[in-house]
Amino acid sequence: MDQNRLARQPDGVSTGNTASLPSWDLADLYAAPSDPRLEADLRQVQKGADKFAAAYQGRLAGLSGAELAKAISEYEALQEIPGRIMSYAVLLFSADSSIPAHGQFYQTMSERVTALGTKTLFFTLEVNRLPEEKLQDPALAHYAPWLRDLRTFLPHQREDVVEQLFMEKEVTGHSAWTRLFDETIAGLRLEVSGEELTLSAALNKLSDSDRAKREAAAKAVAKAMEANEKLFALVLNTIAKDKAIDDEWHAYPHPWSFRNRANMVEDDVVGALVEAVKSSYGRLSHRYYALKAKWLGLEKLEHWDRNAPLPTDADKPLSWAQARDIVLNAYGGFSTELAETIKPFFDKNWIDAALRPGKAGGAFSHSTVPSAHPYVLMNFHGKTRDVMTLAHELGHGAHQSLAAKQGYLLAGTPLTLAETASVFGEMLTFRSLLDAETDPARRRIMLAQKVEDMLNTVVRQIAFHEFEVAFHTERAEGEILPERISEIWLDVQTRSLGPAFNFTEDYRTFWAYISHFFHSPFYVYAYAFGDCLVNALYAVYQESPDKACFAAKYREMLAAGGTKRHKELLAPFGLDASDPAFWNKGLDVISGFIDELETA
């Protein structure tokens, strides 16, 4: 399962040019929680898992290469059905977590699928214990990338019974706590200037052109977070301890080590990225927000000014049809084939853009399983930034669609590379809009919006990463009080955003609604990884004398799915993410945009 969550934009219920927004049709997975196919599929997996275990458990060492390849193929087929079931449960819950039956269904399916998963857990553990020479058999060539990635976790693999215990307890551990977080967030109702709003709707007002409305919304969010900070601190502390226990048993040296292994990226590569961004705070976020304060006529920015539109920014409301055409044209201008890949998302109701209480905030593209297709969730308010979000998530959708031919075990990509296609799609759409704009003042506003999006994707996410590093490191010494969590949050925010901001006390608890901290610890650097990588990749595209050849290589990169790692995928473009100078190339693009704004 790959659920790419994005929380760069606030979302929620609003009014405006958002009528007739699409809601997805999940019937390609199941018609309803009561669909008879669901129980039939569960029974099929139960029967298949029992038969698979009887045939192979404890016997892999004696199989020939061809026999082992057949066993892997059978294992792959067995994983697909539970993947489909959990995709349906996740999407149903994300569409409206305020409906108790959705939460119940999600938990029930999680428990039943986990129980089935324990029956085949032995397989990957036994495969990993096979001698290296056996895995080099030519008959296993198709699955070589999967075996390579599986081998990455060999030093951290424990006895079968221990691994089974961790799998079974997941449904009452991390998954249960994140469900509590999700349901609490979805159930919040905030009073903003006499109006009752969901949290995501209140967050959406932080980009309102009226400063008084932004302030009122910010104070309402702060009040809601303060009222629930003990609960959110308990959830975060418990998730971190649960993770620490897992990490200790599996001998991961640092809290972020598992994520790096799962992303198939070396610790030093991530370290180089983080240090490059931190050392660039001054020339990026500090410099830009000083400019923004001047444009807004303020001595200091408050935190509710961070996403404020510029004074001359008349962001005209866009209809869903306009957003669709903008994104399709931008993708089509780069590659007709890529545009055809994302067109079914619009035509076949694979997108949920409608606004309603109980719906998950942010946006994501969920890959589901290769025998189905991805689904995109977003909250469309008719703003230019929503068009960028749509372009971003359809980048994921295109990537997932093209990689599906690799099959269940080989289609998935690490988070770092999964963000490449999404950020590239955003860049294509931005450049398309910028090139079509002839008004210099409007172009300046668009450039400023792009810089803000890039700062949210790079600087903000690395600051989030630094918060997690500090929190999880300190959590190892014992539970952390809410007040201390807020101190860590304010420290990283102050350093990353810079002296242009005056951080009021009510900003201290804004860590509490960042879903990544709860759902996917240490996920966030993948956004910065993808943005900097795409900046470098797009520069190669601009310099390429043969744009069609570049587009073909780009589609091949996406279609490779998880069969190649970042070095192999970037080599055809002459790029190497292990080179420390590589990251500065990407950051230089943002700095160059700010240079333009300074002289505009």
C-alpha positions in Angstrom: 0.0 0.0 0.0 1.3 3.4 -0.9 -0.6 6.4 0.4 1.2 9.6 -0.4 -0.1 12.2 2.0 0.6 15.8 1.5 -0.1 18.5 4.0 1.4 21.6 2.4 -2.0 23.3 1.7 -4.8 23.8 4.3 -8.0 22.3 3.2 -11.6 22.0 4.2 -15.2 23.0 3.5 -15.6 26.4 1.9 -17.8 28.3 -0.4 -17.0 29.6 -3.8 -16.7 28.3 -7.3 -16.5 24.7 -6.2 -19.9 23.3 -7.3 -20.2 19.9 -8.9 -16.8 18.7 -7.7 -16.0 15.1 -8.3 -16.2 12.4 -5.6 -14.5 9.1 -6.4 -16.2 5.9 -7.4 -14.6 3.0 -5.4 -16.6 0.3 -7.2 -13.5 -0.8 -9.1 -12.4 -2.1 -5.7 -15.7 -3.0 -3.9 -19.2 -1.8 -4.2 -19.7 -1.4 -0.5 -18.4 -2.8 2.8 -21.2 -5.3 2.5 -20.1 -6.4 -1.0 -20.2 -10.2 -1.1 -16.9 -10.2 -3.1 -15.2 -8.9 0.0 -16.0 -11.9 2.1 -15.3 -14.2 -0.8 -11.9 -12.6 -1.3 -11.0 -13.0 2.4 -12.0 -16.7 2.2 -9.9 -17.1 -0.9 -6.8 -15.6 0.8 -7.4 -17.7 3.9 -7.5 -20.9 1.8 -4.6 -19.8 -0.4 -2.4 -18.8 2.6 -3.0 -22.1 4.3 -2.1 -24.0 1.2 1.0 -21.8 0.5 2.3 -22.3 4.1 1.8 -26.1 3.9 3.7 -26.2 0.6 6.6 -24.0 1.4 7.2 -23.2 5.1 10.5 -24.6 6.2 11.3 -25.9 2.7 12.7 -23.0 0.7 16.3 -24.1 1.1 15.6 -27.2 -0.9 13.9 -25.5 -3.8 15.6 -25.0 -7.2 15.8 -21.5 -8.6 12.8 -22.1 -10.9 10.8 -23.5 -8.0 11.7 -20.6 -5.8 10.6 -18.2 -8.6 7.3 -20.0 -8.8 6.9 -19.7 -5.1 7.6 -15.9 -5.2 5.0 -15.6 -8.0 2.4 -17.4 -5.8 3.3 -15.2 -2.8 2.9 -12.0 -5.0 -0.6 -13.2 -6.1 -1.6 -13.8 -2.4 -0.5 -10.2 -1.4 -2.7 -8.5 -4.1 -6.1 -9.4 -2.6 -5.3 -8.1 0.9 -3.8 -5.0 -0.7 -7.1 -4.4 -2.5 -9.1 -4.9 0.6 -7.0 -2.5 2.7 -7.0 0.1 -0.1 -10.7 0.1 -0.1 -10.8 0.4 3.7 -8.3 3.3 3.7 -10.1 5.2 1.0 -13.5 4.8 2.5 -12.2 6.0 5.9 -10.3 8.9 4.3 -13.4 10.0 2.4 -15.3 10.5 5.7 -13.8 9.4 9.0 -16.7 11.0 10.9 -19.0 8.0 10.0 -18.4 5.5 12.8 -19.1 2.5 10.5 -16.1 3.6 8.3 -13.7 3.5 11.3 -15.2 0.2 12.4 -14.8 -1.3 8.9 -11.2 -0.1 8.7 -10.2 -1.5 12.0 -12.0 -4.8 11.3 -10.3 -5.2 7.9 -6.9 -4.3 9.4 -7.3 -7.0 12.0 -8.4 -9.7 9.6 -5.8 -8.8 6.9 -3.1 -8.8 9.6 -4.2 -12.2 10.8 -4.0 -13.5 7.2 -0.6 -11.8 6.8 0.9 -13.8 9.6 0.3 -17.0 7.7 2.7 -16.0 4.9 5.1 -13.9 7.0 7.5 -16.8 7.1 8.2 -16.5 3.4 10.2 -13.3 3.2 12.0 -14.2 6.5 13.0 -17.6 5.0 14.0 -16.1 1.7 16.2 -13.6 3.4 18.0 -16.5 5.2 18.9 -18.2 2.0 22.6 -18.0 0.9 23.4 -15.2 -1.5 24.6 -17.6 -4.3 21.1 -19.2 -4.4 19.5 -15.9 -5.0 21.7 -15.3 -8.0 20.1 -18.1 -10.0 19.1 -16.8 -13.5 15.6 -18.2 -12.9 15.1 -15.5 -10.3 16.2 -12.6 -12.6 12.7 -11.1 -12.7 12.5 -10.8 -9.0 16.1 -9.7 -8.5 15.2 -6.1 -7.5 12.7 -7.3 -4.9 15.3 -9.7 -3.5 17.9 -6.9 -3.5 15.6 -4.7 -1.5 14.6 -7.5 0.8 18.2 -8.1 1.6 18.6 -4.5 2.8 16.6 -5.5 5.9 18.5 -8.7 6.6 20.7 -7.2 9.4 17.6 -6.1 11.2 15.6 -9.3 10.8 14.7 -11.3 13.9 13.3 -14.8 14.6 10.0 -15.6 12.9 8.0 -15.6 16.1 9.3 -12.1 17.0 8.4 -10.7 13.6 4.9 -12.3 13.8 4.4 -10.7 17.2 5.3 -7.2 15.9 3.0 -7.7 12.9 0.0 -8.8 15.0 0.4 -6.0 17.5 0.5 -3.3 14.8 -3.3 -3.1 14.8 -3.4 -2.3 18.5 -0.3 -0.2 18.4 0.6 2.4 15.9 -2.4 1.9 13.7 -4.8 2.3 16.6 -3.2 5.5 17.8 -3.2 7.1 14.4 -6.9 6.2 14.1 -7.5 8.1 17.3 -5.6 11.0 16.0 -7.5 11.0 12.7 -10.9 10.8 14.3 -10.1 13.5 16.8 -8.9 15.9 14.1 -11.9 15.1 11.9 -14.3 15.7 14.8 -13.0 19.1 15.8 -15.2 22.1 15.3 -13.7 25.6 15.6 -15.5 28.9 16.0 -14.0 31.5 13.7 -15.6 34.9 13.8 -18.9 33.4 14.8 -18.8 30.6 12.2 -18.4 27.0 13.1 -15.7 25.3 10.9 -13.8 22.1 10.7 -10.1 22.3 11.4 -9.1 22.1 7.8 -11.6 24.8 6.9 -10.1 27.0 9.5 -6.6 26.3 8.2 -7.7 27.2 4.7 -8.5 30.7 6.0 -4.8 31.2 6.9 -4.3 32.1 3.2 -7.2 34.6 3.2 -6.4 38.0 1.8 -8.0 39.6 4.9 -5.4 39.7 7.7 -8.0 40.0 10.4 -9.6 36.7 9.1 -6.2 35.0 9.1 -5.6 36.1 12.6 -9.0 34.9 13.8 -8.5 31.6 12.2 -5.0 31.2 13.6 -6.3 31.9 17.1 -9.1 29.4 16.7 -6.7 26.7 15.6 -4.4 27.5 18.5 -7.3 27.3 20.9 -8.4 23.9 19.5 -4.8 22.6 19.7 -4.3 23.8 23.2 -7.6 22.2 24.3 -6.3 18.8 22.9 -2.6 19.2 23.4 -2.5 16.6 26.3 -4.2 14.0 24.1 -2.0 14.8 21.0 1.1 14.7 23.2 0.1 11.4 24.6 -0.5 10.0 21.1 2.8 11.3 19.8 4.7 10.0 22.8 3.1 6.6 22.6 3.8 6.3 18.9 7.4 7.3 19.4 7.9 4.8 22.2 6.2 2.1 20.2 8.6 2.9 17.3 11.6 2.9 19.7 10.7 -0.6 20.9 10.5 -1.8 17.3 13.8 -0.1 16.4 15.6 -1.5 19.4 14.4 -5.1 18.7 15.5 -4.7 15.1 18.8 -3.0 15.8 18.2 0.2 14.0 20.9 2.7 15.2 18.7 5.8 14.9 15.0 6.6 14.9 15.2 7.6 11.2 17.2 4.6 10.1 14.3 2.4 9.2 12.8 5.1 7.0 16.1 5.5 5.2 16.3 1.8 4.6 12.7 1.7 3.3 13.5 4.6 1.0 16.6 2.7 -0.3 18.6 5.8 0.3 21.9 6.0 2.2 22.1 7.8 5.5 24.9 10.1 4.2 22.7 11.1 1.2 19.9 12.2 3.5 22.4 13.9 5.8 23.9 15.8 2.9 20.4 17.0 1.8 19.4 18.1 5.3 22.7 20.0 5.9 22.5 21.7 2.5 19.0 23.0 3.2 19.8 24.0 6.8 22.8 25.9 5.6 20.6 27.7 3.0 18.0 28.9 5.4 19.5 32.4 5.2 19.5 32.7 1.4 16.1 31.1 1.0 13.4 31.4 3.6 15.0 34.2 5.7 15.6 36.3 2.6 12.2 35.6 1.0 10.1 36.3 4.1 12.0 39.6 4.7 10.8 40.6 1.2 7.3 39.4 1.9 7.1 41.5 5.1 8.2 44.6 3.1 5.5 43.8 0.4 2.9 43.5 3.1 4.0 46.7 4.7 4.8 45.0 8.0 7.8 45.3 10.3 7.4 41.7 11.3 5.3 38.8 10.0 3.1 36.8 12.3 2.7 33.1 11.7 -0.7 33.7 10.2 1.0 35.8 7.5 3.2 33.0 6.2 0.7 31.9 3.5 -0.9 35.3 3.0 -1.5 36.4 -0.6 0.4 39.4 -1.8 -1.4 42.8 -1.7 -1.9 42.8 -5.5 -2.7 39.1 -5.8 -6.2 38.8 -7.2 -6.3 35.0 -7.4 -9.4 34.5 -9.5 -11.5 31.5 -8.6 -11.0 28.6 -10.9 -13.6 26.0 -11.8 -12.8 22.3 -11.7 -13.1 22.2 -15.5 -10.5 25.0 -15.8 -8.2 23.2 -13.4 -8.6 20.0 -15.4 -7.7 21.7 -18.7 -4.7 23.5 -17.2 -3.2 20.3 -15.8 -3.9 18.2 -18.9 -2.5 20.8 -21.2 0.6 21.2 -19.1 1.3 17.5 -19.1 0.4 17.2 -22.8 2.8 19.9 -23.7 5.6 17.8 -22.2 4.3 14.4 -23.3 1.1 13.4 -25.0 1.5 9.9 -23.6 1.8 11.3 -20.0 -1.4 13.3 -20.5 -3.2 10.2 -21.7 -2.1 8.4 -18.6 -3.8 11.0 -16.2 -6.9 11.6 -18.4 -8.8 8.6 -17.0 -8.5 10.0 -13.5 -10.9 12.8 -14.6 -13.0 10.7 -17.0 -13.6 7.7 -14.7 -14.1 9.3 -11.3 -10.7 8.3 -9.8 -10.5 11.7 -8.0 -12.3 12.9 -4.9 -12.1 16.7 -4.8 -15.4 17.5 -3.1 -15.5 19.5 0.2 -17.2 18.0 3.2 -16.8 17.6 7.0 -15.1 14.4 8.1 -12.9 14.1 4.9 -9.2 13.8 5.3 -7.3 17.1 4.9 -4.3 17.6 2.6 -4.1 15.4 -0.5 -2.7 12.1 -1.6 -2.6 9.6 -4.4 -3.2 6.0 -3.3 -1.7 3.4 -5.6 -4.1 0.6 -4.5 -3.0 -2.6 -6.4 -1.7 -3.2 -10.0 -4.9 -5.0 -11.0 -6.9 -1.8 -10.2 -5.7 1.8 -10.5 -4.7 4.7 -8.2 -7.1 7.1 -6.6 -6.5 10.8 -5.8 -7.9 12.7 -2.8 -7.7 16.4 -2.5 -9.9 19.3 -1.4 -10.6 21.8 -4.2 -11.3 25.4 -3.2 -10.8 26.9 -6.7 -7.4 28.5 -6.0 -4.3 28.4 -8.1 -2.6 26.4 -5.3 -5.3 23.8 -5.7 -4.4 23.4 -9.3 -0.8 22.9 -8.2 -1.9 20.2 -5.7 -3.9 18.5 -8.5 -0.9 18.5 -10.8 1.2 17.1 -7.9 -1.1 14.3 -7.0 -1.6 13.3 -10.7 2.2 13.1 -11.0 1.9 10.4 -8.3 -1.0 8.9 -10.2 0.9 8.8 -13.5 3.9 7.2 -11.8 1.8 4.6 -10.0 -0.1 3.8 -13.2 3.0 3.4 -15.4 4.8 1.3 -12.7 1.8 -1.0 -12.2 3.0 -3.3 -15.1 5.9 -4.3 -12.8 3.5 -6.2 -10.6 2.7 -6.0 -6.9 6.1 -6.7 -5.6 8.0 -4.5 -8.0 5.7 -1.5 -8.7 6.2 0.4 -5.5 8.9 3.1 -5.3 10.6 4.5 -2.3 9.2 7.8 -1.0 12.2 9.8 -2.2 11.6 8.8 -5.8 7.8 8.7 -5.4 7.9 12.5 -4.9 9.9 13.0 -8.1 7.0 12.6 -10.5 4.6 14.6 -8.4 7.0 17.6 -8.0 7.9 17.4 -11.7 4.2 17.5 -12.6 3.9 20.7 -10.5 6.8 22.2 -12.3 5.4 21.5 -15.7 2.1 23.1 -14.7 3.7 26.1 -13.1 6.0 26.7 -16.2 3.0 26.3 -18.5 1.0 29.0 -16.5 4.0 31.3 -16.2 4.9 31.1 -19.9 1.3 31.9 -20.9 1.2 35.0 -18.6 2.1 38.3 -20.3 1.4 40.7 -17.4 4.7 41.4 -15.6 2.9 42.1 -12.3 1.0 38.9 -12.5 4.2 37.0 -13.5 5.9 38.4 -10.3 3.0 37.2 -8.2 3.1 33.7 -9.8 6.8 33.5 -9.2 6.3 34.5 -5.5 3.7 31.8 -5.1 6.0 29.3 -6.6 8.8 30.3 -4.2 6.4 29.9 -1.3 5.4 26.5 -2.5 9.0 25.5 -2.8 9.8 26.8 0.6 6.9 24.8 2.0 8.2 21.7 0.2 11.9 22.1 1.1 12.5 24.4 4.1 9.4 23.6 6.0 9.7 19.8 5.5 13.4 19.8 6.5 12.3 21.8 9.6 9.7 19.1 10.2 12.4 16.5 9.9 14.6 18.4 12.4 11.6 18.5 14.8 11.3 14.8 14.5 15.0 14.2 15.1 15.0 16.3 18.2 11.7 14.9 19.5 12.5 11.2 19.0 16.1 11.7 20.3 14.8 13.3 23.5 11.9 10.8 23.8 14.5 8.0 24.3 15.1 9.5 27.7 11.5 9.4 28.8 8.0 10.9 28.0 8.1 14.5 26.9 5.6 17.0 28.3 3.4 19.0 25.9 5.2 22.2 26.9 8.5 20.7 25.9 7.2 19.4 22.6 6.1 23.0 21.9 9.5 24.3 22.8 11.1 22.0 20.3 8.6 23.1 17.6 9.2 26.8 18.2 12.9 26.3 18.1 13.0 24.7 14.7 10.4 27.0 13.3 12.3 30.1 14.5 15.6 28.9 12.9 14.0 27.8 9.6 11.7 30.8 9.0 14.0 33.4 10.3 14.0 36.9 11.9 11.2 38.3 9.7 8.7 36.5 12.0 7.4 37.4 15.4 6.2 34.1 16.8 3.3 34.5 19.2 2.8 32.1 22.1 -0.3 30.6 20.4 1.9 29.1 17.6 3.5 26.8 20.1 1.0 24.0 19.6 0.7 24.0 15.8 2.8 20.8 15.7 -0.3 18.9 16.9 -2.1 18.8 13.6 0.8 17.8 11.4 -0.4 14.3 10.4 3.1 13.2 9.2 4.4 13.2 12.7 1.8 10.7 13.7 1.3 8.6 10.6 4.7 8.3 9.0 7.7 9.4 11.2 10.6 10.7 9.2 8.6 10.7 5.9 8.8 14.5 5.4 12.4 14.8 4.0 11.2 12.9 0.9 9.4 16.1 -0.2 12.6 18.1 -0.1 14.5 15.3 -1.7 11.9 15.2 -4.6 11.8 19.0 -5.0 15.6 19.5 -5.2 15.9 16.5 -7.4 13.2 17.8 -9.8 14.8 21.2 -9.9 18.0 19.6 -11.2 16.1 17.3 -13.5 14.0 20.1 -15.0 17.2 22.1 -15.6 18.5 19.1 -17.7 15.1 19.1 -19.6 15.4 22.8 -20.4 19.0 22.3 -21.7 18.1 19.2 -23.6 18.2 19.7 -27.4 15.8 16.8 -27.9 12.8 17.3 -25.6 11.0 14.2 -27.0 14.0 12.0 -26.1 14.0 13.4 -22.6 10.3 12.8 -22.2 10.7 9.2 -23.3 13.5 8.7 -20.8 11.4 10.3 -18.1 8.5 7.9 -18.8 10.9 5.0 -18.7 12.1 6.1 -15.3 8.5 6.2 -14.0 7.6 2.8 -15.6 10.6 1.2 -13.8 8.8 1.4 -10.5 10.8 -0.1 -7.8 13.1 -2.1 -10.1 15.9 0.5 -9.9 17.4 2.7 -7.2 18.0 6.4 -7.5 21.6 6.1 -8.9 20.4 3.9 -11.8 17.3 6.0 -12.5 19.1 9.3 -12.6 22.2 8.2 -14.5 20.6 8.6 -17.9 20.1 12.3 -17.1 23.7 12.8 -15.9 22.6 13.3 -12.3 23.9 11.8 -9.0 22.1 12.4 -5.7 25.1 11.0 -3.7 27.2 14.0 -4.9 26.9 16.7 -2.1 27.0 19.4 -4.7 23.8 18.0 -6.3 21.6 19.4 -3.6 22.9 22.9 -3.9 22.0 22.8 -7.6 18.4 22.3 -6.7 18.5 24.9 -4.0 20.1 27.4 -6.4 16.9 27.3 -8.5 14.9 28.6 -5.5 17.5 31.2 -4.7 17.5 32.3 -8.4 13.8 32.8 -8.2 14.2 35.0 -5.1 17.0 36.9 -6.9 14.4 37.7 -9.7 11.9 38.9 -7.1 14.4 41.1 -5.4 15.1 42.9 -8.7 11.5 42.9 -10.0 
